[in-house]
Amino acid sequence: MEILVCVKRVPDPAENEISIGPDGGDIERDDLVYSVNEWDNYAVEEAVRIAERTGGNVTIVSVDDDEGEEVVRRQMAMGASQGLLLTDEAFEGSDGLGTATILAAAAKNGTYDLILTGAQADDGAAQVGGMLAALLDWPYASVVNLVETNSDGPLRIGREIDGGSQEINEIETPCVLSIQTGINEPRYVGVRGIRKVASIELPVMDAEALGISAETVGTAGAKVRRVDYFVPEQRAAAEMIEGSTEEIADRIVDLLRAQGGIR
């Protein structure tokens, strides 16, 4: 099975104190420490496990600048055989659809049975996986926390749904799955693993190599633009209501009336 895993380099919340830039349009990015997106780490681990069970190869791909090479190689060290970096000044400022367009072009350059993404990334939009599947016209499942393979049939997948329940489906390949955290325990990567992949050639593809028009991606092609960041206004501490059930109910009604919630 040939598997493509899409990963993203994001600011590491454990290593950074995130603050908003002076113009309010972005966070302060100077001197930030970056790492792989947490959800993507689980996707890579799952891809490697599937390849170990079924045979085949895992390829790591990322849309990034030159600094993205470190993250691609770090994820390759988990057991992937290949990596791919998609970089071009024209890609900067891409929205979710732009990023999916770039990844779809890369996917069409290979022959993949399965594409995995993280369920979401640092912007929390959880949209690239679904858009990528739509552009490829492949079946798609989100928040996947179980993947079972067999020799000659569809994948059996579990999805996390509301209420802590599990939804089980069958999905034909080729397909795109967005992987939820907790599906596995990502393996530790030591120095030896990183050294092992350090000499592997890492292809780099730009817009021309991918056959993408610069006007359809990046800032030029973005249909969604981030216009503002802000810190939510701090409100007064919560009031803890004590007493009997009747007393608590009466107090809640009084508070709702005072706030204009009911009349």
N, C-alpha and C positions, 0 to 999 in steps of 0.2 A: 504493500500500500504506500502510495506517495502522498505525503502530508505536508502542507504548507501552514506555518504558524506565523501569524501577524503579531508583532510586538511593538511597543512604544516606549520611548525613553521619557520619563516624567520626573518632576521634582520629588525628592524623597521626603515625605512628611516627617519621618523620624530624625532626619538630619538637618532640617531647615526650619527657620521661623519665617513663615510666609507673611509678606506684607504687600499692600497694594501700592502700585506706582503712583507718582504724582499726578498723572493725567487721568487716573481712574480706569484706564482702558485695559490694564494688564497688571499682573503681579510684578514685583521687583525680581528680576532674573539674574542680576549680577551676583556672582559667587555662590549660586545655588548648587547643591549636590544632587546629582541625578542618579536614578536607578531604573530598572525595568518596572513597568506597570505591574502591580501585584496580581491582577487577574491574568495577565499574560503569562506570568510565571507558572501558574497552574495549567494553562493551556499547553505550554511547552512540555511540562512533565507528562501530561496525558498523551500528547503526541508521541513522545519517546516510548511510553509504556505500550501504546498500540503498535508501534513499529517493532518493539521487542517481541510482541506476541504474534504478529502477522507477517513480519518481514517488511522490507521496503526501506524508505528513507524519509527523513524529516528535514525540511528546509525552513530556516528562520528568515523572515523578511521584515524590514522596517522602513518607513518613510521618515527621513531625518536628514540632517546635515552630516558632515564628516565625523562629528563626535558620536554619531549613532553606531559607528563601527564597534565601539567597546561593548555596547549592550548586545549587539548581534552576536559577537564572539562569546560573550559571557553566557548567552542562552545556548549557543552551539555546544558549549562545554558540558551541557547537561546530557548530551547524547545525540544531537543533530549532526547530520553529515555535511550539510551545506548551509550557506548563508547568502543573503542578497540585500544590498543596501540601495534604496531608491532615493536619489538626491538630486536636486536641481533648484536653483533660485526660484524658478517658476512655481515650485510646490509650496513655498512659504505662504502662510495665511490661508491654507486650504480649510474649508469647512468639512463636515462629515462626508458629504457627497463627493467633494474633491478628493479626500483621502481614499474613499472607497473606489473612486475612478482610477486612481493610481495603482492601488492594490489589484484591482480587476485586470488591468493591463498586464501587470506582472504575472498574475495567475494564468492568463491566456498564453503567455510565453512558455509555460511548462505544461506538464500533463499530471494533474493532481486528482486524487480520489477524494481527498478530504481537506478542508481548510478550517483551521481553528483560530478563533480570536478570543481575547478576554471578554467577559460579559460587559465591561465598561472600562473607561480609563479615567484620567484625572479630571476631565471636564464633566464626567457623569452622564453624558448624553446617551450612551448605550445604543448607538445607531449605526456604527460603521459595519458591523457584522451583517446586519439585515440589509443594508444598502449594497454591500458587496455581493451578497447572494442574489439580490434582485438584478444587479448588473450582469451577473453571470447566468441568470435564469436557472439557479440551482435551488433545491429545497433548503430550508433554514430552520434551525431551532435555537432558542435563546435560553439563558440561565441553565445550562446543562450541567448536571452534577452526577451523571452516570453514563458511561459509554461502554457497551458490550459489542464485541465483534464476533462474526462467524465466518466460515470459509467462503460461502457462496450466496449470502443473502444480505438483506438490509441491516443497518446498524440498529441496535436496540438502545434507546437513550432514555434517561430519566431527566425530568425538568422539575425545578423547585417552583411550587405554586403557593398561593396564599394559604395561611393556616397551618404551615408546616407539612403540607401533604406533598406527595410525590406523584407526578404524572409520567406514565410510561408510554413511549411511542416507538414505532419503527420508522426509519427514514432511509430512503434509497441514496446511494452514492452515485456520482459525486455530490457533496453537500457542504454546507457551511454550518458550523456549530459555534456558538458563543459560550465559553466555559465559565462556570461559576466557581468562586473560591470554595475550598473545602472538598472538592471532588477527589483530591489526593493529597499527598504530602510531598511537595517539591524536594528533590534530592539536593544535598549539599554539594557544591562545586568547589573543589580544592585547587590549589596552584597547579598541580599536575594536569588536571583537566583543562585548565585555561591555556597552559603551555602547549598542550596537544593540538589545540585548534588554532594557535597563533600563526602557524605557517600555512594554513589552508587559504587558498586564494578566495577572496571575497569579491564577487562581481559587483560592480556599481553601474546602475542604469539611470539615465536622465530621461527627460521628457521625449527627446528625439528617439532614443533607443527603445522606449516603451510605445512609441507611436501615438503620443498624447499631444494634443494642441495646448499650448501654454494658456490660451484664453479660457479653457474649460476647467482649470484647476487653479490653486493658489488664490491670492486676493482677487485676481481678475475674474475668476469664475465662481467665487463664493456667493451663495444665495443667503447665507446666514453670517452675520458679523457680530462679534462681541463688542458691545458699546459701553459697558460699565461694570465695574466691580464695586462692591460696597460691603462694609461690615454691618450686620444687622444691629439695629438699635437695641441696647440692653433695656430690658424691662424690670420692674420690681420683682422681688422674689415671690415665689408661689405662696399662697396662703393655705395652710393645712387646716382643714375643717374637722373638728372632733365633735363627738356627742352621739346621741342615738340616731337611728336611721331617719326618724321624723325630723329631728333637729338639723341634721345635715342637709336633708332635702329642703327644709325651709330656708336655710342659710344660702343654699345654691340659688334658689328662686330669687331671694333678695339681691344677691350679687348680680344675677342676670338682668334684673330690672334696673339696678343702678347703672349698669353698663349699656343699657339700651337694647339688650338682647331679646327681651320679651316685654310685653306691656300688660 
